[in-house]
Each structure stands twice: as C-alpha cells, then as structure tokens.
Amino acid sequence: MTILPRPLLLQQVQDALKQFPVVLLLGPRQCGKTTLARQVQKRQEGAYFDLEDPETPLKPEIAKTVLKDLKGLIVIDEFQRQPELFQLLRVLADRKPLPAKFLILGSASLDIVRGVSESLAGRVAYIRMSGFSITEVGADQGKTLWLRGGFPDSFLSKNDKMSFVWRTHFTQSFLERDIPQLGIRIPAPTLRRFWTMVAHFHGQIWNAAAFARSLGTKEDTARRYLDILSGAYMIRQLPAWFENIGKRLVKAPKIFVRDPGILHVLLGLRDRMQLLSSPQMGFSWEGFVLEQILSLTEAERDAYYYKTHAGAELDLLLLKNGKRYGFEFKLADAPGSSKSMHTVSRDLKLDHLWVVYPGSRRYPLGKGFEVVPLLELPSLLEKHGLSPGQ
C-alpha cells in the first residue's frame, strides 16, 4: 500500500511534543494515526505499545512497572482499551527531570470513554486527525477523494469497487467490534439502522422526535445513539449559531456523516455515476467541503451554521481572530448571489462570504462576496489567516 506523506500533521505532532509531556492524537479508526506515530518515533529511542494486542506487556496491573524506567518517546495505541492509564500518565508526566514523553493514540473522544476521570490539564496537547485532505492528495484527486472519502485504505484502493468493499467491511467491523470494545452494549443492527438514517438526513437539521418514531424508541435513546457515533468520529454535529438579533433562529444542530466515502456506502452509492444521479448529491457535496474546511482550519470549536425561521441561512460560520467568515457550498457550474446571502451577511456582520463550488474559475459577486473553487481553498484560507497557528 502506498503511503502519502502528511507533513503538516507530522510537524504539528513534533511541535506539540516539544512543549508538552503528553500528546493525545485523536481520530477515527484507520485514519492513519499509527502510521503517523511511527513516523514521529522513527530513529528515536522509545517504545511502542498496541493495547489491541492481547499479548501487550502493558497490562493494567503492571503498567507502572513497565513504563517508569522507559526513556525517549513512548507511543500507546488505542488508549480507550485501558482508560485507567490516564491516572498513571499524570504521575509520569510530572517527573523532574522528565525521562520520557508520551504520544497517545485514541479512536474515541474522552466523552464516551468510561473511566477517564483524571485530568491532564496543562500536561497534554490534543491533536485531532481525520482522513486525507485535498492538500494531501493533490488537486487532481479531488473527485476521487469526494467519492471514496479520506480513509487511506479506501482512497488508495486500486479501483472504486475495491474501495467500496473496504468501506463496507469497515462499517461492519466498526459496529460489531469497535463499539462493543468501548463498553457500549447496543445491537449492531440497531446502530447500523440509526447510522443509515443519519446518512439519509445528512446535512439536515437533527430532529430527535422523527428519529425516535422511526426507531420505535425514546428521544433520549436516539440522542444517545447520535452522541455515541459522534464520539467515535463517525458523525459530526454542527451547532447552530445563536445570538439576540431579533429573529427566530433554528437551534438544533445539523448532522453529517463525517467521511463522504462512508456516507456513500450507507447510501449504497458504489461509483461516481451513481453519486451524480443521487438526490443526496448536493448534501454529500456540502458535507465533503465542510470537512475539508474544518480539517484545513482546525476550527471545529468555532464552527456553526446559521438559519432563521424566515428562511435565511448560512452553511458555515467560522469565528477567527475576532472576525466572522461565512461559507456557502454550491454544487453548480456558475453559482450567483442570493437574497439570503445578503440577509445573512447583514445579520451576522460577516467580514467576508465565500461560495465554494467544484468549478475552476474564481470570480466576485459583489463587495465581500466571492465564488471560489474547492481546489483554491487551501491558499485562500492561508491568505485570510484561517490556517492553524495564524
């Protein structure tokens, strides 16, 4: 299997390790965390532990004995299998002088990992990782990235058929093996049904009552399913922006299947022709571009959508350095401006609004409005100080 370089992520992890004793690299399974960690550790003194290996020497009852005398960079993969290690890491991270640093890899957010109660505040850097981005695969591979998604094994498959097969097996394994390993006891068919429902509501506003009715369950149960898949980095909940502007605003989050390749498996879309003829095509494009922007800006905590009950809406609002930037996602050959864009820009006092589309020509729509090709996003975000560290 070909390995694509990910220099920005590599540098980010290396920089974090210089400043913090513990770096926590979080992201979905199979997104490349282990490959990246081995690149960071290459030619360094240290050790690697895979907690999925039943023969790992890093057992809970002897973990302190195993770790206390090690030096260099210690990588611990799939930490959610032994969340009690967090308590030990706090002790090890406070040693003076510090003989070792720790790179911890996890496939679930701390919110759904049971037993993580010990704080590592001030000792740990959190880095979120996803699949490949458009900058990593290259502009000429944008269409393939949209269809297959960013998981390395899916994107790098020999053809679309093999990619679809890989994603099919991935979803099955995730539900039948990975979820139970988190201590979550929900039948795989039930969770798959819910996940498939989310795929059909991809890019739309969460409606707990509708999901509960379809599942024949309670609203809080449907909400729990949503939080589980969100915590495992399979679903994104994009919160609604709310402020007192004298208008009735929609407050429920929008829901997305994070990876477009997984979305297409859940929808049964095997190739590009099926995708382009699907009624879900526009929503798929919206989610794809949304994930690209959030990956390139690392601005998940400052990202929202906006919608009023009167119909004005904005696909993405980013807050950065005291400014407000808006994004609209249009799957059209030559998108234009709309009354809604002007209303939203005035309501939110946007500093700029971009319409992202799959074409190749960049052109203005008026003062503060511009149409920009997806492939120009990386340079545009960097120019406006929206890239990490700016």
N, C-alpha and C positions, 0 to 999 in steps of 0.2 A: 504494500500500500504506500502510495506517495505521501510524503509529509510536507504540508505547506508551512513555510515559516510564518511566525506570528510575532514579529519583532517588537511591536508596541506593547503587547501583553507581557512579553518576556522582560522588557525593560521596566515595566510597571511593577512586576513582582520583585525584580532585583532591587529596585529603588526602595520598595517597602521593607525589604529585609535589612537594608542598611539602617533603617530608622527604628524598626520595631523588633522585639524578640520573637513575636508570633505573627505569622501572616496566614489568614484564612481565605482560601481560594474556593469560592462557591459557584456552582453552576450545575446544569442538568447532567445526568449520566451520559457518557460517551461524547461529551463536547470537546474533549482534548485536554482535560486537566492533568491527567497522568503524564501524557507526552510533554506538556509544558513543564511540569515539575521535574521530570528527568533532564530536560534541557537546562533548567536552572541549576540543578545539582551536578551536572556534568563537570568532571575534573575537580570536584570539591570533596574534601573529607566529609564524612557523614554516614547516614543510614537511611534506608527506605523500608517502610512497613505498610503492607496492604492488609487492612483489617477484614477484608473479604476472604482472605486466605485462611482456611481452618487451621493451618499449621503455623500461623504467625506467632513469633515468640512474644509479641506484645499482648499478653493476656492481662485482664484487669487486676488479678491478684498479685502479679509480679511486675506491672508496668513501671513502677518507680525504680525498681532494681535494674530493669533493662535500660531505662533512659538516663538515669542520673549521671553515669560516667561517660556518656557519649559526647563527642565533640563535632563541631562543624555544623552542617545543615541536616536536620532530621526531617524527613518527609513522612507524614502519616496520611495514608489514603483511605477514603471512605470513613471519616471520623464518626459519622452518625451510627456506625455499628457499636461504638463504645463511647457514648457522650460523657460518661463519667470521667474521661481523660481530661476534660476541661478543668476540673478541680486540681489535678496534678500539674497541668501546664501553668497554672497561676503560680504555683510554688517554684517550678523550674525556671519560669521567666523572670523571677525576682532575685535570682542568684547573682552575687557580685564577687569576682568578675563572672561574666556570662560565658560558659564554655561552649554552648550550642544555641542555635536558633531553630525555630520550628516552622515548617510550611505544612499547613493542614488543609487537606482537600475534602470537600463535602458536596454531596448531591442533594441536600435538603436544607432549607433555611432553618435557623435556630428556633423559629416559632413553632415548628412541628416536630422537632427532635426532643423526645422526652428525656428528662434528666439533666438538661443543661440549665443549671441554676447559678453556677459560679461565674461572676463577672470577670472579664479580662479587659475592662475599660482601661485605656491608657497603655496597654501592653500589646494590643493586637490591631493589625490593619486588615480591613475587609476589602477583598477584590472580587468583583462579580464577573463571571466569564460565561459567554454563550457560544454558539456555533460561529462558523466563519462569517465575516462581514464582507461587504463589497470591496473594501480596500485590500483585504487579504486574498481574495480570489481573482481580482482583476476585473476591469470594466467589461471585458469581452465575455465574462462568465455570469453576468447579471441575470440573464434569463434562466440559466441552469440553477443558480442559487435560489431564485424565486420558486421554481418548480420542486427542487429536491430538498430545499432547506439547508441549514448550515451545519448539521451534524457531519463531521469529517467522513465517516464511513458511507454515509448516504451521498454526500456531494461528490466524493471521489470514486464512486462506483463506475464500472465500465460503461454502463448504459442506464437508461431510465427504468427499464424493467428490473434490473438488479437493485437499483436504488429503492424502488417501491417495495421489493421483497424485504430488503434490510429494514426499512421503516416499519413494515408490517410486523416483523418479528420483534423489533424494538418495543413497539407499543404493547405487544402481548407479554413480553418479559417484564416490562416495567410494571404492569398491573399484577401479574401473577407472582413476581419475585421481589421486586424492589419495594413496593408499597408495604407488603407484609413485614419486610425487614425493618421498617420504621415503627413496628408495633401497632400498625393500623389494621383492624380486622373488618374490612369491608369486602364482600364478594367481588371478585374481578369482573364478572359480567355486569354487576350493578354499576361499578365505577366506569366501566367502558361505555355503558349506555349513557351515563351522565356526560362523559368526555365527548361522545359523539354529538350529544345535544348541544354542548358548548360550541362544537365545530359549526353546527348549523346556525347558531346565534353569534358566530364570530363577528366582531366589530360592532355589535349591537349592545344595547343597554341591559344590564342584568335585571332580571325580573324573577325574584325568588318564588313568588306565587305560581308563575307559569311552570317553572321547573318542578316545583313540588307536586303540582297537579299531574304532570306527565309521568313523574316517577312514582306517584302514589304514596308520597311521604310528606313529612312536615317541612315547613320553610327553613327551620333552623338546621334540619338534616341536609337539605340541598345546599345551604350556605356552608356547612361543614365540608361537603364534598368539594365545593369550589375552593375553600381555603387549603385543603389538602393538596390538590393539584397545583394551586398557586405556589404553595410552599415547596413543592418538588420541581419548580421552574418549568412546568408544562403549560400553565395558563397565566396570562397577565390580566390583572385588574387595573385598568387605567381610571384613576379617580376623577370625579367631576370637580371643576373649579367653581368655588362659591365665594361671592363677596356681595355686600349690600349695595347693589347698583339700581335698586328699584324695579327689578324684573323678576318674574318667577322662573327659577332655574331648575333644571334637572339635576338631581343629586346622587343618583345611583351610579356605580361605576360602569364603564364599558368592559366587556370581556373579550379576550383574544386567546387563541391557541398560539403560543409564542413562536413556534417554529413552523414556517409555511409547509415544509415537507410533511410534518406530522399532521397538519391540518388537511392536506390533500389526501393522505392515507385515510383519515377518518371520514372524509367526504367521498372516498372511492375514486379519486381523480388520478389516473395512472400516468398520463403523459400530458404534454403541452396542449395538444389539440383538445383533450377533454377539459383541461383547465380553462382554455379560452372560450369554450362553449358553455361553461357552467354559469348559472345565475349567481354563484358565490364569487365570481372572478373579481369584482370590484372590491368586495370586503377582504378577499385574500390579498390584493394589492395593498390595501390600506394597512393591514397588519404587517405585511412584509416591510414596507417603508418605515412604519412606526418602529419596528425592532431595529432596523438599520440606524435610524437617528439616535435611539436610546443607547445602542451599542457604541456609536461613534462619539457621543457626548458624555456618556456615563452619568446621565441626568435623571435617573429613574425617580429619585425623590422629589424632583422639581418638575415633573411632567403631569399634565392634566388634559382633559378635553373640556369643552365648554358648549352648553346647549341651553337655550331658553325654551319655555313652553310655547313661545310665539314662533319658533322655528329657526331662529338664528343659531348657528353652531360653528365650531372650530374643531378640526380633527385632533390637533395637538397644540398645547400651550406650554412653552418652556420658559422658566424663570431663571435668569442668569445675570449675575453682577448688577442686580438692581434693574434689569431691563426685562421686557416681555416680548417674546418672539412667537409668532404663530405659524403653523404649517397646515396646509390642506393637501390631501392626497387625491389626485385625479387620474383615472385610467382613461385618458382621452388623447387624441392626436394633437390638439391645439386648445387647451383649456383657456377660458377667459375669466374675467372678474364677475362677481355677482353682488346682488344687493346684500346678501347675508355676510359676505366678506367685509363690506364697508361698515355694516352694523356692528359686527364683532370687533373690528379694529377700533371703532369709536368707543364701544362699551368697555373694552379691556385696555384701551390706550396702548396698543401694540407699537413697539418700535419698528417692527418690520413683519411682513407676512409673505411667506413663500408658498407657491403652489408647486408641489413635486409631481412630475409626470414621467412616463417612460420614454419620451422623445429625446431629441438630441440638440434642440435649439433653445437657448436661453433668451428670454425677452421680458420687458417690463409691461405691467398692466396699469401703471399709474404710480403716483407718489407713495412709496412704502409698500408696493405690491410688485411681485415678480414671479414669473414662471421659471422653474429651474429643473433640468434633467436630473434623474436619480443619480446618474454617474458623476455629477458635479457636486454632490452633497458633501463629500469629504473636504474639498477645498473651500467650499462656501462656509461650512461650519468653523473651519480653522480661521478663516478670514474675519469672522464676526466674533471670535473669542469664545466659541461654544465647544471647542475641543477640550479634553481633560487637561487640567493644570492651567487653563487660561482664565 
